[in-house]
Amino acid sequence: MSYCFNPNCSHPENPCDGKFCQNCGSKLLLSSVFNDAESVIYRGIKLIGQGGFGRTFLAVDESQTLTSPCVIKQFFPQGRNTEKATEMFQQEAQRLQILGQHPQIPQGQGYFQQDGYQYLVQEFIEGKNLAQELQEEGAFDQEKILYILNNLLPVLQFIQEHKVIHRDIKPENIIRRFNGKKTTGNLVLVDFGAAKLVTGGMLPKTGTVIGSAAYTAPEQLMGKAVFASDLYS
């Protein structure tokens, strides 16, 4: 199936080989130029998430001989403070280009604009998030909690070494990666849309309150996130 990227399309599902939406006529393929040379073509497969700032799609890169899955975030903020939201979306693309070098963080694969919308492409992580595991298995025992901490703390150390505070660490944003039909056990930290870069050695001053309330540190709820706020989460 091809999924139409037009947010206003009332019937976005299309045949898998189409080039234009049968309902609204919009382009079904996104195209970008990588490294000023190689053209990349993306086809949306299905919608996997949406919120106040845009939508997230499972997609494939059709410029490859063997089409490989990826995740595409489409940015179209609704409501107030769109300037701040735009800045954060662009910063997320920049963060993933650097932080994605770590094997437990999705690789950033591109950032571009088409037909008035901004798009961020990143590595697709196949697996289950910890919220899904909690729902299926119930509360984790001490052994599993220690395993999760030992697996995830080096990732937090890595992002802090790059002066980044994630600000939205929660079970939904921690995925246990699949390898074929089995999990590798390695946890992947995703969704850097709320991440903050600390510049000049100074921690952020009071700012926008960001994060999921159930996992947010007290100082972050006051708009003063610090590196330890991620450890609290």
C-alpha positions as CSV (number, residue, x, y, z in Angstrom):
1,M,0.0,0.0,0.0
2,S,1.0,3.6,-0.6
3,Y,-0.1,6.2,2.0
4,C,-0.8,9.7,0.9
5,F,1.3,12.4,2.8
6,N,-1.3,15.1,2.3
7,P,-2.7,15.8,5.9
8,N,-6.0,16.9,4.4
9,C,-6.6,13.7,2.3
10,S,-9.8,11.9,3.5
11,H,-8.8,8.6,1.9
12,P,-5.0,8.3,2.0
13,E,-4.7,4.5,1.2
14,N,-3.6,3.8,-2.3
15,P,-2.2,0.9,-4.4
16,C,1.4,0.1,-3.7
17,D,2.8,1.2,-7.1
18,G,0.9,4.5,-7.6
19,K,2.6,7.9,-8.1
20,F,-0.4,10.1,-7.3
21,C,-3.1,9.8,-4.7
22,Q,-6.4,8.5,-6.3
23,N,-8.4,10.6,-3.9
24,C,-6.7,14.0,-3.7
25,G,-4.1,13.9,-6.5
26,S,-1.1,14.6,-4.3
27,K,2.3,13.1,-5.0
28,L,2.8,9.7,-3.3
29,L,6.5,9.8,-3.6
30,L,8.9,12.1,-1.6
31,S,12.2,12.9,-3.3
32,S,15.4,14.3,-1.8
33,V,19.0,14.8,-2.8
34,F,21.6,13.2,-0.5
35,N,25.1,14.6,-0.3
36,D,24.3,16.9,-3.2
37,A,24.5,14.0,-5.6
38,E,22.4,10.9,-5.0
39,S,18.6,11.2,-5.4
40,V,16.5,9.4,-2.8
41,I,12.8,8.4,-3.3
42,Y,10.6,7.6,-0.4
43,R,7.1,5.9,-0.4
44,G,4.9,6.0,2.7
45,I,3.5,2.7,3.7
46,K,1.4,3.4,6.7
47,L,0.7,6.0,9.4
48,I,2.3,5.0,12.7
49,G,1.8,8.1,14.8
50,Q,0.4,11.6,14.9
51,G,0.3,14.6,17.3
52,G,0.1,18.3,17.6
53,F,3.3,18.9,15.6
54,G,2.8,16.4,12.7
55,R,2.7,12.7,11.7
56,T,5.0,9.8,11.6
57,F,5.1,7.2,8.8
58,L,6.6,3.8,8.1
59,A,8.1,4.2,4.7
60,V,10.6,2.6,2.2
61,D,13.5,4.0,0.3
62,E,12.7,3.0,-3.3
63,S,16.0,4.4,-4.7
64,Q,17.7,1.3,-3.2
65,T,17.9,-2.0,-5.2
66,L,16.4,-3.7,-2.1
67,T,13.9,-1.4,-0.6
68,S,14.7,-0.7,3.0
69,P,12.3,0.5,5.7
70,C,12.7,3.8,7.4
71,V,10.7,6.2,9.5
72,I,9.6,9.6,8.2
73,K,8.4,12.4,10.4
74,Q,6.2,15.0,8.7
75,F,6.1,18.4,10.4
76,F,3.0,20.6,10.3
77,P,2.4,22.3,13.7
78,Q,-1.1,23.2,14.7
79,G,-1.9,25.9,17.2
80,R,0.4,28.4,18.8
81,N,4.2,28.7,19.1
82,T,4.9,27.3,15.7
83,E,8.2,29.1,15.5
84,K,9.5,27.2,18.5
85,A,8.2,23.9,17.2
86,T,9.9,24.5,13.8
87,E,13.2,25.2,15.6
88,M,12.9,22.0,17.6
89,F,12.1,19.9,14.5
90,Q,15.2,21.2,12.7
91,Q,17.3,20.7,15.8
92,E,16.1,17.0,16.0
93,A,17.4,16.4,12.5
94,Q,20.8,17.9,13.4
95,R,21.0,15.9,16.6
96,L,20.3,12.6,14.9
97,Q,23.1,13.2,12.4
98,I,25.6,13.2,15.3
99,L,24.0,11.0,18.0
100,G,22.8,8.4,15.4
101,Q,26.4,7.2,15.2
102,H,25.7,5.3,18.4
103,P,24.3,1.8,17.7
104,Q,21.5,2.3,20.3
105,I,20.2,5.6,18.8
106,P,18.4,5.7,15.4
107,Q,20.6,7.0,12.5
108,G,19.4,10.3,10.9
109,Q,19.1,9.7,7.2
110,G,17.9,13.0,5.8
111,Y,16.0,16.3,6.2
112,F,14.2,18.1,3.4
113,Q,11.2,20.0,2.4
114,Q,8.5,19.2,-0.2
115,D,5.2,20.8,-1.1
116,G,5.3,23.1,1.9
117,Y,6.1,20.5,4.5
118,Q,9.3,19.6,6.3
119,Y,10.4,15.9,6.6
120,L,12.9,14.1,8.8
121,V,14.0,10.6,7.8
122,Q,15.6,8.2,10.3
123,E,16.4,4.6,10.7
124,F,13.5,2.2,11.4
125,I,13.9,0.3,14.6
126,E,12.0,-3.0,14.5
127,G,11.0,-4.2,17.9
128,K,8.8,-3.7,21.0
129,N,9.0,-0.7,23.3
130,L,9.1,-1.2,27.1
131,A,5.6,0.0,27.5
132,Q,4.4,-2.9,25.3
133,E,6.5,-5.3,27.3
134,L,5.1,-4.0,30.6
135,Q,1.6,-4.5,29.3
136,E,2.3,-8.1,28.2
137,E,4.5,-9.2,31.1
138,G,3.5,-7.1,34.0
139,A,5.9,-5.4,36.4
140,F,9.6,-6.1,35.7
141,D,11.5,-8.0,38.4
142,Q,14.8,-6.7,39.9
143,E,17.0,-8.7,37.5
144,K,15.3,-7.2,34.4
145,I,15.4,-3.7,35.8
146,L,19.1,-4.0,36.4
147,Y,19.6,-5.3,32.9
148,I,17.7,-2.4,31.5
149,L,19.7,0.1,33.5
150,N,23.0,-1.5,32.5
151,N,22.0,-1.5,28.8
152,L,20.6,2.1,28.8
153,L,23.0,4.1,31.1
154,P,25.9,4.0,28.6
155,V,23.5,5.6,26.0
156,L,22.7,8.4,28.4
157,Q,26.4,8.9,29.1
158,F,27.0,9.2,25.3
159,I,24.3,11.8,24.8
160,Q,25.5,13.8,27.8
161,E,29.0,13.7,26.5
162,H,27.5,15.5,23.4
163,K,25.9,18.0,25.7
164,V,22.3,16.8,25.0
165,I,19.4,16.4,27.4
166,H,16.8,14.0,26.0
167,R,13.9,15.4,28.2
168,D,11.4,12.7,27.2
169,I,12.7,9.3,28.4
170,K,9.8,6.9,29.1
171,P,9.0,3.3,28.3
172,E,7.4,4.2,24.9
173,N,10.7,5.8,23.8
174,I,12.8,2.8,24.6
175,I,12.7,0.0,22.0
176,R,14.1,-3.5,22.3
177,R,15.5,-4.2,18.9
178,F,14.4,-7.2,16.9
179,N,16.9,-9.2,14.8
180,G,14.7,-11.3,12.5
181,K,12.1,-12.9,14.7
182,K,14.1,-12.7,18.0
183,T,15.2,-9.7,20.1
184,T,18.9,-8.9,20.4
185,G,18.3,-7.6,23.9
186,N,19.8,-4.2,23.0
187,L,17.7,-1.2,23.9
188,V,17.4,1.7,21.5
189,L,16.5,5.2,22.7
190,V,14.2,7.0,20.2
191,D,12.4,10.3,19.7
192,F,14.8,13.2,20.2
193,G,12.1,15.8,19.3
194,A,12.3,17.3,22.8
195,A,16.1,17.1,23.2
196,K,18.0,20.2,24.3
197,L,21.6,21.1,23.5
198,V,23.5,22.7,26.4
199,T,25.9,25.2,24.9
200,G,28.9,27.1,26.4
201,G,29.0,24.8,29.5
202,M,25.9,26.4,30.9
203,L,22.8,24.5,31.7
204,P,19.5,25.8,30.2
205,K,17.7,28.6,31.9
206,T,14.0,28.4,32.7
207,G,12.2,27.6,29.5
208,T,9.4,25.6,28.0
209,V,8.1,22.7,30.1
210,I,8.6,19.5,27.9
211,G,8.2,15.9,28.7
212,S,5.7,13.3,29.9
213,A,4.5,14.2,33.3
214,A,4.6,10.7,34.8
215,Y,8.4,10.4,34.1
216,T,9.5,14.0,34.3
217,A,11.9,15.3,37.0
218,P,10.6,18.0,39.4
219,E,13.1,20.6,38.1
220,Q,12.1,19.8,34.5
221,L,8.5,20.5,35.4
222,M,9.6,24.0,36.3
223,G,11.3,24.4,32.9
224,K,14.9,23.8,34.3
225,A,16.0,20.5,32.9
226,V,19.5,19.4,33.7
227,F,21.5,16.3,32.7
228,A,20.4,14.4,35.9
229,S,16.7,14.9,34.7
230,D,17.2,12.1,32.2
231,L,18.5,9.8,35.0
232,Y,15.4,10.6,37.0
233,S,13.2,9.6,34.1
